[in-house]
Amino acid sequence: MTSALRSPAVAGRFYPRRSDALVRDLHKYMPDGESRPAAAIGCIAPHAGYMFSGHVAGAVYARLEIPQHCVILCPNHTGMGVPLAVMTAAAWQTPLGSVTADAAFGADLRRRFPALEEDSAAHLTEHGIEVQLPFLQARRGDLSFVPITVGTSNFEVLQKLGEALGDAVRQQPHPVLIIASSDMNHYESDALTRIKDHKAIARVLALDARGLWEVVMNEDVSMCGFGPAIVMLTAAKRLGATSAELVRYATSGDVSGDRDQVVGYAGIIVK
C-alpha cells in the first residue's frame, strides 16, 4: 500500500512545471516514428536539465520498449540519507501524474541485499531519478518502478548489488528495464571531456563493469552515475546481456556554445 507521496523537487528548473509544456518538450525529444522500439535489459540515460540533455535521454527512450516495471538507479548528489537507499512505499508525483513505486519488488531486493536500506531522505531532493520519470510516463501510462540512490564507489558493494538485482529481476514474472541515470564528465573542456567520456563509454560498450570502474578511478572521469552504471551492467550480464549500443553522445557545449567547461551526456542501450 502506498504510504507517501514524493513531490517533484526540480519541476520548473530541470523540466517544465506545466504538463502541457512538458508534453511538448517530450514530443520534441522523442518524435513519433523516428525509430522502432525494441526490448532491452538496461540503459544509461542522462539527468541534466532537459534543454541540455533531453535530446540524448529522448533518443534512448524512443528506441526502447518500456515495460510496466522498471528499476531506476541514480547517484546521490545531495549527500543526504544512507549510501544505498530505496524508497518503495511511495507514489512519485510529476506534472504528468503519479508513478507508484513497486513495494513488493523493492522488498524482495532488500531481502537479497540487506545493505540496501529503506530511506526517503536520500530521495526527497535528488533529481537523478525524477527527471527520468516524465520520459517513461510519456511512453507507458501504467508504470511502476523501484527507485535506488547509490552513494558509494566501492566496487565490491556495487557488484554485489548488481548481482542481487540481476537475480531479483530473473525471478520476476514480467520484463524489467534497469535504468542507470548518469551524466558523464563534468566541468572540463569539451575536447578533454570527449576523450575521457569515450574511454568510459568503451568499457560500457564492452559490458565491462570492472573496466568502467578502473577508467573512472584511474583517468579521473567525473561520471556522477558510474556506480548506477556498474550496478546495471553487472545485473545485465547476469541476465544474459551480450551487446550495448551508444545511441547518442553530446556535451552541454553543443547547446550552450561554451566549450571551456562542459558536461558530457551518453545514451546507451544494453541488450
C-alpha positions as CSV (number, residue, x, y, z in Angstrom):
1,M,0.0,0.0,0.0
2,T,1.3,3.4,-0.9
3,S,2.1,5.4,2.3
4,A,3.8,8.5,1.0
5,L,3.8,11.0,-1.9
6,R,7.2,12.1,-3.2
7,S,6.7,15.6,-4.6
8,P,8.7,16.9,-7.5
9,A,12.0,18.5,-6.5
10,V,13.2,20.0,-9.8
11,A,10.0,20.7,-11.8
12,G,10.2,24.2,-13.2
13,R,14.0,24.1,-13.2
14,F,15.2,20.9,-14.9
15,Y,12.0,20.5,-16.9
16,P,8.7,22.4,-17.3
17,R,6.3,22.5,-14.4
18,R,3.2,22.8,-16.6
19,S,2.1,19.5,-18.0
20,D,1.3,20.9,-21.5
21,A,4.8,22.4,-21.9
22,L,6.3,19.2,-20.6
23,V,4.4,17.1,-23.1
24,R,5.5,19.4,-25.9
25,D,9.2,19.0,-24.8
26,L,8.9,15.2,-24.6
27,H,7.4,15.0,-28.1
28,K,10.3,17.2,-29.4
29,Y,12.9,14.9,-27.7
30,M,11.0,11.6,-28.7
31,P,9.5,12.3,-32.1
32,D,6.9,9.8,-33.3
33,G,8.0,7.3,-35.8
34,E,11.7,8.1,-35.6
35,S,12.7,4.6,-34.6
36,R,11.1,1.2,-33.9
37,P,11.2,0.5,-30.2
38,A,12.8,-2.8,-29.1
39,A,13.2,-4.6,-25.8
40,A,16.3,-4.2,-23.8
41,I,17.8,-5.3,-20.4
42,G,19.1,-1.9,-19.4
43,C,20.2,1.6,-20.4
44,I,22.1,4.6,-19.4
45,A,20.4,8.0,-19.7
46,P,21.5,11.5,-18.6
47,H,19.7,13.5,-16.0
48,A,20.7,17.2,-16.6
49,G,18.2,19.9,-17.4
50,Y,16.2,18.9,-20.4
51,M,17.5,21.8,-22.5
52,F,21.0,20.4,-22.3
53,S,20.5,16.6,-22.2
54,G,16.8,15.9,-23.1
55,H,17.7,15.1,-26.7
56,V,20.1,12.4,-25.5
57,A,17.7,10.9,-23.0
58,G,14.9,11.1,-25.5
59,A,16.9,9.3,-28.1
60,V,17.3,6.4,-25.7
61,Y,13.7,6.2,-24.6
62,A,12.4,6.5,-28.2
63,R,14.4,3.3,-29.0
64,L,13.1,1.2,-26.1
65,E,10.0,-0.8,-25.5
66,I,9.1,0.4,-22.0
67,P,7.9,-2.4,-19.8
68,Q,5.4,-1.8,-17.0
69,H,8.2,-2.5,-14.4
70,C,11.5,-0.6,-14.2
71,V,14.3,-0.1,-11.8
72,I,15.9,3.3,-11.8
73,L,19.3,3.8,-10.2
74,C,20.9,7.2,-9.7
75,P,23.8,8.8,-7.9
76,N,23.2,10.6,-4.6
77,H,24.1,14.2,-5.4
78,T,22.8,15.6,-2.2
79,G,24.7,13.5,0.3
80,M,21.5,13.0,2.3
81,G,20.5,9.6,3.7
82,V,22.2,6.3,3.6
83,P,24.7,5.1,1.0
84,L,22.3,2.7,-0.7
85,A,18.7,3.8,-0.4
86,V,15.4,2.6,-1.8
87,M,12.0,4.3,-1.4
88,T,9.4,1.8,-2.1
89,A,6.2,2.7,-0.2
90,A,5.5,5.8,-2.2
91,A,4.0,7.4,-5.2
92,W,6.2,9.8,-7.1
93,Q,4.5,12.9,-8.4
94,T,5.4,14.6,-11.7
95,P,3.5,17.2,-13.8
96,L,2.1,14.2,-15.8
97,G,0.7,12.4,-12.7
98,S,2.0,9.9,-10.2
99,V,4.1,6.8,-10.6
100,T,3.8,4.1,-7.9
101,A,6.9,2.5,-6.5
102,D,6.9,-1.3,-6.7
103,A,6.9,-2.1,-3.0
104,A,7.0,-5.9,-3.4
105,F,9.9,-5.9,-5.8
106,G,11.8,-3.4,-3.6
107,A,11.2,-5.6,-0.5
108,D,12.4,-8.7,-2.4
109,L,15.6,-6.8,-3.4
110,R,16.2,-5.7,0.2
111,R,15.9,-9.3,1.4
112,R,18.5,-10.3,-1.2
113,F,20.8,-7.4,-0.4
114,P,20.3,-6.0,3.2
115,A,22.8,-3.2,2.7
116,L,20.1,-1.6,0.6
117,E,18.0,0.3,3.1
118,E,14.5,1.9,3.0
119,D,15.3,5.6,3.3
120,S,13.3,8.6,2.0
121,A,15.9,11.3,2.9
122,A,18.2,10.2,0.1
123,H,15.4,10.7,-2.5
124,L,13.4,13.7,-1.5
125,T,15.5,16.4,-3.2
126,E,17.6,14.1,-5.5
127,H,16.9,14.8,-9.2
128,G,18.6,11.8,-10.9
129,I,15.5,9.6,-10.9
130,E,12.9,12.3,-11.1
131,V,14.0,13.6,-14.5
132,Q,13.7,10.1,-16.0
133,L,10.1,9.6,-15.0
134,P,8.3,12.0,-17.5
135,F,10.0,10.2,-20.4
136,L,8.8,6.9,-19.1
137,Q,5.3,8.2,-18.3
138,A,5.0,9.5,-21.9
139,R,5.7,6.1,-23.2
140,R,3.9,3.9,-20.5
141,G,0.9,5.1,-18.5
142,D,0.8,2.1,-16.1
143,L,4.4,2.3,-15.0
144,S,5.7,1.1,-11.6
145,F,9.4,1.2,-10.6
146,V,12.0,0.6,-7.9
147,P,14.0,3.9,-7.1
148,I,17.5,3.4,-5.8
149,T,20.1,6.0,-5.0
150,V,23.8,4.9,-5.0
151,G,26.2,6.8,-2.8
152,T,29.2,4.5,-2.7
153,S,32.1,4.0,-5.1
154,N,33.2,0.6,-3.5
155,F,33.3,-1.7,-6.5
156,E,32.6,-4.9,-4.5
157,V,29.5,-3.4,-3.0
158,L,28.3,-2.2,-6.4
159,Q,29.0,-5.6,-7.9
160,K,27.1,-7.4,-5.2
161,L,24.1,-5.1,-5.5
162,G,24.2,-5.7,-9.3
163,E,24.2,-9.5,-8.7
164,A,21.3,-9.3,-6.3
165,L,19.4,-7.1,-8.7
166,G,20.0,-9.5,-11.6
167,D,18.8,-12.4,-9.5
168,A,15.7,-10.4,-8.4
169,V,14.9,-9.4,-12.0
170,R,15.2,-13.0,-13.1
171,Q,12.6,-14.1,-10.7
172,Q,10.1,-11.5,-11.8
173,P,7.2,-12.9,-13.9
174,H,7.4,-9.9,-16.3
175,P,10.1,-7.9,-18.1
176,V,12.0,-5.3,-16.2
177,L,14.1,-2.5,-17.6
178,I,17.1,-1.4,-15.5
179,I,17.9,2.3,-16.0
180,A,21.2,3.9,-14.8
181,S,20.8,7.7,-14.5
182,S,24.1,9.3,-15.2
183,D,25.8,12.3,-16.7
184,M,29.4,11.9,-17.9
185,N,32.5,14.0,-17.3
186,H,31.9,17.4,-15.6
187,Y,33.3,20.9,-16.0
188,E,36.4,20.4,-18.1
189,S,37.0,21.5,-21.7
190,D,34.9,20.0,-24.5
191,A,37.9,18.3,-26.1
192,L,39.1,16.7,-22.8
193,T,35.6,15.7,-21.8
194,R,35.1,13.8,-25.0
195,I,38.4,12.0,-24.6
196,K,37.6,11.0,-21.1
197,D,34.0,10.1,-21.8
198,H,34.8,7.8,-24.7
199,K,37.2,5.9,-22.6
200,A,34.4,5.2,-20.1
201,I,31.9,4.6,-22.9
202,A,34.2,2.0,-24.4
203,R,34.1,-0.1,-21.2
204,V,30.3,0.2,-21.1
205,L,30.0,-1.0,-24.7
206,A,32.2,-3.9,-23.8
207,L,29.9,-4.7,-20.8
208,D,32.9,-4.4,-18.6
209,A,31.8,-3.2,-15.2
210,R,35.2,-3.5,-13.6
211,G,36.9,-1.8,-16.5
212,L,34.4,1.1,-16.2
213,W,35.3,1.5,-12.5
214,E,39.0,1.4,-13.3
215,V,38.7,4.0,-16.1
216,V,36.7,6.4,-13.8
217,M,39.1,6.0,-11.0
218,N,42.4,6.0,-12.9
219,E,41.5,8.6,-15.6
220,D,39.7,11.0,-13.2
221,V,36.5,10.8,-15.1
222,S,33.8,12.7,-13.1
223,M,31.0,10.5,-14.3
224,C,28.5,11.1,-11.5
225,G,26.4,7.9,-12.1
226,F,29.2,5.4,-12.6
227,G,28.0,3.5,-9.6
228,P,24.5,3.0,-11.0
229,A,26.1,2.1,-14.4
230,I,28.2,-0.6,-12.7
231,V,25.2,-2.0,-10.9
232,M,23.2,-2.0,-14.2
233,L,26.0,-3.6,-16.2
234,T,26.6,-6.3,-13.5
235,A,22.9,-7.1,-13.4
236,A,22.6,-7.1,-17.2
237,K,25.5,-9.5,-17.6
238,R,23.8,-11.8,-15.0
239,L,20.7,-11.6,-17.1
240,G,22.5,-12.6,-20.3
241,A,23.4,-9.3,-21.9
242,T,25.5,-9.7,-25.0
243,S,25.8,-6.2,-26.5
244,A,25.5,-2.5,-25.9
245,E,25.0,0.4,-28.3
246,L,25.8,4.1,-28.0
247,V,22.6,5.8,-29.2
248,R,23.7,9.4,-28.8
249,Y,26.5,11.4,-27.3
250,A,26.7,15.1,-26.7
251,T,28.1,17.7,-24.4
252,S,26.4,20.8,-22.9
253,G,28.7,22.8,-25.2
254,D,26.6,21.6,-28.2
255,V,23.7,23.6,-26.7
256,S,25.4,26.5,-24.9
257,G,28.3,27.1,-27.2
258,D,30.6,27.2,-24.2
259,R,33.4,24.7,-24.9
260,D,35.6,25.7,-21.9
261,Q,33.6,23.9,-19.2
262,V,31.1,21.3,-20.3
263,V,29.2,18.2,-19.1
264,G,29.1,15.1,-21.2
265,Y,25.9,13.1,-21.9
266,A,25.8,9.5,-23.2
267,G,22.7,7.5,-24.1
268,I,23.4,3.7,-24.2
269,I,21.2,0.7,-24.5
270,V,22.2,-2.8,-23.3
271,K,20.6,-5.9,-24.8
